Every structure is written in structure tokens, then in C-alpha cells.
Amino acid sequence: MKGVETKLFQTEKRKPNRLKSLHEASKLQK
């Protein structure tokens, strides 16, 4: 899951959907 988190983190830096990316990361962690 670490790779997915890193990918989402990089995407959220590029896109304005920061909250959405964080929400997706939380969903994947659970």
C-alpha cells in the first residue's frame, strides 16, 4: 500500500484535489 500512498501523494501535489486524494488514501489504508 505504500506505493499507492506515494502515487496519491504525488498526484495530490499536481492536482487541486488535495482533499479527495487524502480521502482516497484513508480509504485504501482501512
N, C-alpha and C positions, 0 to 999 in steps of 0.2 A: 504493500500500500504506500510505501514511502515514495516510490517512483511516481505514483499517481498524484500524491500530495505536491511533489515538486513541480509536476506538469501544471497542476491547477494554480500553483503559486506564480509560475512564470506567466500563465495566461492572464491571471488577475492583474498583473503588473502592466500588461499591454492593453487590456480592455478596461472599460469603466465599470464593468460588472463585478466589482470587488466583493460586495456582499453576497452575490449569487455564487461566486466561486467558493467563498468561505463556507456557505451553506452546503454546497456540494461536497466539500471536503469533510465537513462534520457528518454528513450522511454516509460517506464511504467509511469513515472511522468506526461507526457503530455497527 
